[in-house]
């Protein structure tokens, strides 16, 4: 039996917040230090002041939030006893808020406490997913959490919040969106419904990402990427992901790379592996990649060449976004790579995203993909 679940109510535009928070008297805000200190959090506070609502700001969230941050957040939310929770920021604050609400709900009744996510980057789609990624800094592991209880009740997509996002973050998060959509499309759990939102997301990224990168004030491109991120989130929340994210989780944790950058480096090599481009015979995934190529107007006379056209298009995007195309170019020395590769492969194989990868995986096959991504070898 297949299920497509999309319970989060999505609001678009700058006037949505007053409607979403109209009955809130005590609001717990989860964000990071930059959002709090730069005044970005005023997007929420100005509305709360007008309403006369009390609030508590938890701004301890850092990139790749870890277990200690979640634990502290749980302590503070239980003490404050909110009637609404708002997450403001990129994937890290939203993921942290999800984990805080989830674990706090085990000891304090938050069932009647709306959880609102307001993304300020166009990348994770976390505002509509039942996923959260929490790190263990000591073990160099990222734990993907998966539970319907992690889904926000509402999401606000307001492109005005992302106009100031710098180009390098636009690049990292934009490729993350593309990876979400492509992996959801070839996932073994894909359905017609997840395909529909994944396809639209891919089209929006293809149309708007480079413009958003080169013209940061282009509102249409920014809103297009914001919508693409949300749609990709719906796709992978229902169809799950694959080996690319498993490997990126491990690479990011070991090499201290931003998640989107790790995805960008690995995506062409994982696609090539999934499609069987270097094997004796193509896999069914090659036909799926060829379908995306056809959708974007880059279809060739053969399935293999169509898949390769898509793979090389991804490489061109990475180059135009001035991102490293290999693990070595990202600053990982050969010595460091050799020390980490086996443990990364073990962690990637154990990652729950690997379960829905379209091609079978082993520690040996994952190591081969890592090595190709280190040297830059593609068919």
BELJO-V286852 format. One record per pair of residues at least 24 apart in sequence whose C-alpha atoms are under 10 Angstrom apart, sorted by the first residue. I is the first residue (numbers start at 1). J is the second residue. Records with the same first field share a line. If there is no record, write none. Layout:
# BELJO-V286852
I=J ; J
This chain:
# BELJO-V286852
2=189 ; 190 ; 191 ; 193 ; 238 ; 239
3=189 ; 191 ; 193 ; 194 ; 238 ; 239
4=190 ; 191 ; 192 ; 193 ; 194 ; 234 ; 235 ; 237 ; 238 ; 239
5=128 ; 129 ; 130 ; 148 ; 193 ; 194 ; 234 ; 235 ; 237 ; 238
6=128 ; 129 ; 130 ; 151 ; 234 ; 235 ; 237 ; 238
7=128 ; 129 ; 148 ; 151 ; 152 ; 153 ; 154 ; 234
8=115 ; 116 ; 117 ; 127 ; 128 ; 129 ; 151 ; 152 ; 153 ; 154 ; 155 ; 234
9=116 ; 127 ; 128 ; 152 ; 153 ; 154 ; 155 ; 156
10=116 ; 117 ; 127 ; 128 ; 152 ; 153 ; 154 ; 155 ; 156 ; 157 ; 230
11=118 ; 154 ; 155 ; 156 ; 157 ; 158
12=155 ; 156 ; 157 ; 158 ; 159 ; 223 ; 226 ; 227
13=156 ; 157 ; 158 ; 159 ; 160 ; 223
14=43 ; 156 ; 157 ; 158 ; 159 ; 160 ; 161
15=156 ; 158
16=155 ; 156 ; 157 ; 158
17=43 ; 44 ; 47 ; 48 ; 116 ; 118 ; 155 ; 156 ; 158
18=44 ; 47 ; 48 ; 50 ; 51
20=84 ; 114 ; 116 ; 154 ; 155 ; 156
21=47 ; 48 ; 51 ; 53 ; 84 ; 85 ; 86 ; 114 ; 116
22=47 ; 48 ; 51 ; 53
23=51 ; 53 ; 83 ; 84
24=48 ; 51 ; 52 ; 53 ; 54 ; 55 ; 82 ; 83 ; 84 ; 85 ; 113 ; 114
25=51 ; 52 ; 53 ; 54 ; 55 ; 82 ; 83 ; 84
26=52 ; 53 ; 54 ; 55 ; 56 ; 80 ; 81 ; 82 ; 83 ; 84 ; 85 ; 113
27=53 ; 54 ; 55 ; 56 ; 57 ; 77 ; 80 ; 81 ; 82 ; 83 ; 84 ; 85 ; 86 ; 113 ; 114 ; 115
28=54 ; 55 ; 56 ; 57 ; 58 ; 76 ; 77 ; 80 ; 81 ; 82 ; 83 ; 84 ; 85 ; 86 ; 87 ; 97 ; 115
29=55 ; 56 ; 57 ; 58 ; 59 ; 77 ; 82 ; 84 ; 85 ; 86 ; 87 ; 88 ; 93 ; 97 ; 115 ; 116 ; 117
30=56 ; 57 ; 58 ; 59 ; 60 ; 61 ; 73 ; 77 ; 85 ; 86 ; 87 ; 88 ; 89 ; 92 ; 93 ; 94 ; 95 ; 96 ; 97 ; 98 ; 100 ; 117
31=57 ; 58 ; 59 ; 60 ; 61 ; 62 ; 86 ; 87 ; 88 ; 89 ; 90 ; 92 ; 93 ; 94 ; 96 ; 97
32=57 ; 58 ; 59 ; 60 ; 61 ; 62 ; 63 ; 87 ; 88 ; 89 ; 90 ; 92 ; 93 ; 94 ; 96
33=58 ; 59 ; 60 ; 61 ; 62
34=59 ; 60 ; 61 ; 62 ; 89
35=59 ; 88 ; 89 ; 90 ; 120
36=60 ; 88
40=88 ; 89 ; 120 ; 161
41=88 ; 89
43=88 ; 161
44=86 ; 88 ; 118
54=82
55=80 ; 82 ; 83 ; 84 ; 85
56=80 ; 81 ; 82 ; 85
57=86 ; 87
58=87 ; 93 ; 97
59=88 ; 93
60=93 ; 96
61=89 ; 92 ; 93 ; 94 ; 95 ; 96 ; 97
62=92 ; 93 ; 96
63=90 ; 91 ; 92 ; 93 ; 96 ; 135 ; 258 ; 259
64=91 ; 92 ; 93 ; 95 ; 96 ; 133 ; 134 ; 135 ; 136 ; 137 ; 142 ; 252 ; 253 ; 256 ; 258 ; 259
65=91 ; 92 ; 93 ; 94 ; 95 ; 96 ; 97 ; 99 ; 132 ; 133 ; 134 ; 135 ; 136 ; 137 ; 142
66=92 ; 96 ; 133 ; 134 ; 135 ; 136 ; 137 ; 138 ; 141 ; 142 ; 143
67=96 ; 99 ; 100 ; 134 ; 135 ; 136 ; 137 ; 143
68=134 ; 135 ; 136 ; 137
69=96 ; 99 ; 100 ; 134 ; 135
70=95 ; 96 ; 97 ; 98 ; 99 ; 100 ; 101 ; 103 ; 104 ; 134
71=96 ; 99 ; 100 ; 103 ; 104
72=100
73=97 ; 99 ; 100 ; 101 ; 103 ; 104
74=99 ; 100 ; 101 ; 102 ; 103 ; 104 ; 105 ; 107 ; 108
75=100 ; 104
76=100 ; 104
77=101 ; 104 ; 105 ; 108
78=104 ; 105 ; 107 ; 108 ; 109 ; 110
79=108
81=108 ; 109 ; 110 ; 113
82=110 ; 112 ; 113 ; 114
83=110 ; 111 ; 112 ; 113 ; 114 ; 115
84=110 ; 112 ; 113 ; 114 ; 115 ; 116
85=110 ; 113 ; 114 ; 115 ; 116 ; 117 ; 152 ; 153
86=114 ; 115 ; 116 ; 117 ; 118 ; 152 ; 154 ; 155
87=115 ; 116 ; 117 ; 118 ; 119 ; 127 ; 152 ; 155
88=116 ; 117 ; 118 ; 119 ; 120 ; 121 ; 156
89=117 ; 118 ; 119 ; 120 ; 121 ; 161 ; 162
90=117 ; 118 ; 119 ; 120 ; 121 ; 122 ; 123 ; 124 ; 125 ; 126 ; 127 ; 162 ; 173
91=119 ; 120 ; 121 ; 122 ; 123 ; 124 ; 125 ; 126 ; 127 ; 132 ; 133 ; 173 ; 259
92=124 ; 126 ; 132 ; 133 ; 134
93=117 ; 118 ; 119 ; 120 ; 126
94=118 ; 119 ; 120 ; 124 ; 125 ; 126 ; 127 ; 132 ; 133 ; 152
95=124 ; 126 ; 127 ; 129 ; 130 ; 131 ; 132 ; 133 ; 134 ; 144 ; 145 ; 150
96=132 ; 133 ; 134
97=132 ; 150 ; 152
98=126 ; 127 ; 129 ; 130 ; 131 ; 132 ; 133 ; 145 ; 149 ; 150 ; 151 ; 152
99=131 ; 132 ; 133 ; 134 ; 145 ; 149 ; 150
100=150
101=149 ; 150 ; 152
102=147 ; 148 ; 149 ; 150 ; 151
103=150
105=149
111=149
113=153
114=152 ; 153 ; 154
115=150 ; 151 ; 152 ; 153 ; 154 ; 155
116=151 ; 152 ; 153 ; 154 ; 155 ; 156
117=151 ; 152 ; 153 ; 154 ; 155 ; 156 ; 157
118=152 ; 154 ; 155 ; 156 ; 157 ; 158 ; 161
119=155 ; 156 ; 157 ; 158 ; 159 ; 161 ; 162 ; 226 ; 229 ; 230
120=156 ; 157 ; 158 ; 159 ; 160 ; 161 ; 162 ; 163 ; 164 ; 165 ; 226
121=157 ; 159 ; 161 ; 162 ; 163 ; 164 ; 165 ; 169 ; 170 ; 173 ; 174 ; 222 ; 225 ; 226 ; 229
122=157 ; 159 ; 162 ; 165 ; 169 ; 170 ; 171 ; 172 ; 173 ; 174 ; 175 ; 176 ; 177 ; 209 ; 222 ; 223 ; 224 ; 225 ; 226 ; 227 ; 228 ; 229 ; 230
123=169 ; 170 ; 171 ; 172 ; 173 ; 174 ; 175 ; 176 ; 177 ; 178 ; 179 ; 180 ; 225 ; 226 ; 227 ; 228 ; 229 ; 230 ; 232 ; 233 ; 259 ; 260
124=173 ; 174 ; 175 ; 176 ; 177 ; 180 ; 226 ; 229 ; 230 ; 232 ; 233 ; 259 ; 260
125=173 ; 176 ; 177 ; 180 ; 226 ; 227 ; 228 ; 229 ; 230 ; 231 ; 232 ; 233 ; 234 ; 235 ; 236 ; 237
126=150 ; 151 ; 152 ; 155 ; 229 ; 230 ; 232 ; 233 ; 234 ; 237
127=151 ; 152 ; 153 ; 154 ; 155 ; 156 ; 157 ; 229 ; 230 ; 233 ; 234
128=152 ; 153 ; 154 ; 155 ; 229 ; 230 ; 231 ; 232 ; 233 ; 234 ; 235 ; 236 ; 237
129=230 ; 232 ; 233 ; 234 ; 235 ; 236 ; 237 ; 238 ; 240
130=233 ; 234 ; 236 ; 237 ; 238 ; 240
131=233 ; 236 ; 237 ; 240
133=249
135=249 ; 253
136=253
137=253 ; 254
139=253 ; 254
140=249 ; 250 ; 251 ; 252 ; 253 ; 254 ; 255 ; 256 ; 343 ; 344 ; 347
141=249 ; 250 ; 251 ; 252 ; 253 ; 254 ; 344 ; 347 ; 348 ; 351
142=246 ; 248 ; 249 ; 250 ; 251 ; 252 ; 253 ; 254 ; 347 ; 351
143=249 ; 351 ; 352
144=246 ; 249 ; 351 ; 352 ; 353
145=352
146=237 ; 240 ; 352
147=237
148=237
151=237
155=230
157=223 ; 226 ; 227 ; 229 ; 230
158=222 ; 223 ; 226 ; 227
159=218 ; 219 ; 220 ; 221 ; 222 ; 223 ; 224 ; 225 ; 226 ; 227
160=217 ; 219 ; 222 ; 223
161=222 ; 223
162=216 ; 217 ; 219 ; 222 ; 223 ; 225 ; 226
163=212 ; 215 ; 216 ; 217 ; 218 ; 219 ; 221 ; 222 ; 223
164=216 ; 217
165=212 ; 213 ; 216 ; 217 ; 222
166=213 ; 216
167=210 ; 212 ; 213 ; 214 ; 215 ; 216 ; 321 ; 322
168=213 ; 261 ; 321 ; 322 ; 323
169=213 ; 258 ; 260 ; 261
170=209 ; 210 ; 212 ; 213 ; 214 ; 216 ; 222 ; 225 ; 260 ; 321
171=209 ; 210 ; 212 ; 213 ; 260 ; 261 ; 264 ; 317 ; 318 ; 320 ; 321 ; 322 ; 323
172=258 ; 259 ; 260 ; 261 ; 262 ; 263 ; 264 ; 318 ; 321 ; 323
173=209 ; 225 ; 229 ; 258 ; 259 ; 260 ; 261 ; 263 ; 264
174=205 ; 206 ; 208 ; 209 ; 210 ; 212 ; 213 ; 225 ; 226 ; 228 ; 229 ; 260 ; 261 ; 264 ; 321
175=205 ; 209 ; 229 ; 259 ; 260 ; 261 ; 262 ; 263 ; 264 ; 265 ; 267 ; 314 ; 317 ; 318 ; 321 ; 323
176=229 ; 232 ; 245 ; 259 ; 260 ; 261 ; 262 ; 263 ; 264 ; 267
177=201 ; 202 ; 205 ; 209 ; 225 ; 226 ; 228 ; 229 ; 230 ; 231 ; 232 ; 233 ; 260 ; 263
178=202 ; 203 ; 204 ; 205 ; 206 ; 209 ; 228 ; 229 ; 232 ; 260 ; 263 ; 264 ; 267 ; 314
179=232 ; 236 ; 241 ; 242 ; 244 ; 245 ; 260 ; 263 ; 264 ; 266 ; 267 ; 268 ; 314
180=229 ; 231 ; 232 ; 233 ; 234 ; 235 ; 236 ; 237 ; 240 ; 241 ; 242 ; 244 ; 245 ; 263
181=205 ; 228 ; 229 ; 231 ; 232 ; 233 ; 234 ; 235 ; 236 ; 239 ; 240 ; 241
182=232 ; 235 ; 236 ; 241 ; 242 ; 267 ; 271 ; 288 ; 289 ; 292
183=232 ; 235 ; 236 ; 239 ; 240 ; 241 ; 242 ; 243 ; 244 ; 245 ; 267 ; 270 ; 271 ; 353 ; 356 ; 357 ; 358
184=232 ; 233 ; 234 ; 235 ; 236 ; 237 ; 238 ; 239 ; 240 ; 241 ; 242 ; 356 ; 357
185=232 ; 235 ; 236 ; 239 ; 240 ; 241 ; 285 ; 288 ; 289 ; 291 ; 292
186=239 ; 240 ; 241 ; 242 ; 271 ; 274 ; 275 ; 284 ; 285 ; 286 ; 287 ; 288 ; 289 ; 356 ; 357 ; 358 ; 359
187=236 ; 239 ; 240 ; 241 ; 242 ; 243 ; 285 ; 288 ; 353 ; 354 ; 355 ; 356 ; 357 ; 358 ; 359
188=239 ; 240 ; 241 ; 242 ; 285 ; 355 ; 356 ; 357 ; 358 ; 359
189=236 ; 238 ; 239 ; 240 ; 241 ; 355 ; 356 ; 357 ; 358
190=235 ; 236 ; 238 ; 239 ; 240 ; 241 ; 356
191=235 ; 238 ; 239
193=234 ; 235 ; 238 ; 239
194=231 ; 232 ; 233 ; 234 ; 235 ; 236 ; 237 ; 238 ; 239 ; 240
195=232 ; 235 ; 236 ; 239
196=231 ; 232 ; 235
197=228 ; 230 ; 231 ; 232 ; 233 ; 234 ; 235 ; 236
198=228 ; 229 ; 231 ; 232 ; 233 ; 234 ; 235 ; 236 ; 239
199=228 ; 231 ; 232 ; 235 ; 291 ; 292 ; 295 ; 296
200=227 ; 228 ; 231 ; 232 ; 295
201=225 ; 226 ; 227 ; 228 ; 229 ; 230 ; 231 ; 232 ; 233 ; 234 ; 235
202=228 ; 229 ; 231 ; 232 ; 292 ; 295 ; 296
203=228 ; 292 ; 295 ; 296
204=228 ; 229 ; 231
205=229
206=296 ; 313 ; 314 ; 317
207=296
209=317 ; 321
210=317 ; 320 ; 321
213=320 ; 321
214=320 ; 321
239=356
240=352 ; 353 ; 354 ; 355 ; 356 ; 357
241=352 ; 353 ; 354 ; 355 ; 356 ; 357 ; 358
242=270 ; 274 ; 348 ; 351 ; 352 ; 353 ; 354 ; 355 ; 356 ; 357 ; 358 ; 359
243=267 ; 270 ; 271 ; 273 ; 274 ; 348 ; 349 ; 351 ; 352 ; 353 ; 354 ; 355 ; 356 ; 357 ; 358 ; 359 ; 360 ; 361 ; 366
244=268 ; 269 ; 270 ; 271 ; 274 ; 348 ; 353 ; 354 ; 357 ; 369
245=270 ; 348 ; 351 ; 352 ; 353 ; 354 ; 357
246=344 ; 345 ; 347 ; 348 ; 349 ; 350 ; 351 ; 352 ; 353 ; 354 ; 355 ; 357 ; 366
247=344 ; 345 ; 346 ; 347 ; 348 ; 349 ; 351 ; 353 ; 354 ; 366 ; 367 ; 369 ; 370
248=344 ; 348
249=344 ; 347 ; 348 ; 351 ; 353
250=340 ; 341 ; 343 ; 344 ; 345 ; 346 ; 347 ; 348 ; 349 ; 351
251=327 ; 337 ; 340 ; 341 ; 343 ; 344 ; 345 ; 347 ; 348 ; 370
252=344
253=344
254=332 ; 336 ; 337 ; 340 ; 341 ; 343 ; 344
255=327 ; 330 ; 331 ; 332 ; 333 ; 336 ; 337 ; 340
256=332
257=327 ; 330 ; 331 ; 332
261=318 ; 323 ; 324 ; 325 ; 327 ; 330
262=323 ; 324 ; 325 ; 326 ; 327 ; 330
264=314 ; 315 ; 317 ; 318 ; 319 ; 323 ; 324 ; 325 ; 326
265=314 ; 315 ; 318 ; 323 ; 324 ; 325 ; 326 ; 327 ; 328 ; 329 ; 330 ; 370 ; 373 ; 374 ; 376
266=325 ; 326 ; 327 ; 369 ; 370 ; 372 ; 373 ; 374 ; 376
267=311 ; 314 ; 315 ; 318 ; 325 ; 373
268=308 ; 310 ; 311 ; 312 ; 313 ; 314 ; 315 ; 318 ; 325 ; 373 ; 376 ; 377 ; 378
269=311 ; 315 ; 326 ; 368 ; 369 ; 370 ; 371 ; 372 ; 373 ; 374 ; 376 ; 377 ; 378 ; 379
270=311 ; 359 ; 366 ; 369 ; 370 ; 372 ; 373
271=307 ; 308 ; 310 ; 311 ; 314 ; 359 ; 369
272=304 ; 307 ; 308 ; 311 ; 369 ; 378 ; 379
273=359 ; 360 ; 361 ; 365 ; 366 ; 368 ; 369 ; 378
274=357 ; 358 ; 359 ; 360 ; 361
275=303 ; 304 ; 307 ; 308 ; 358 ; 359
276=304 ; 359
277=304 ; 305 ; 307 ; 308 ; 378 ; 379
278=378 ; 379
282=307
283=358 ; 359
284=358 ; 359
285=357 ; 358 ; 359
308=378 ; 379
311=378 ; 379
312=378 ; 379
325=373 ; 374 ; 375 ; 376
326=370 ; 371 ; 372 ; 373 ; 374 ; 375 ; 376 ; 377
327=370 ; 371 ; 372 ; 373 ; 374 ; 375 ; 376
328=371 ; 373 ; 374 ; 375 ; 376
329=374 ; 375 ; 376
330=374
332=374
333=374
334=374 ; 375
337=370 ; 371 ; 374
338=371
341=366 ; 367 ; 368 ; 370 ; 371
342=366 ; 367 ; 370
343=367
344=370
345=369 ; 370
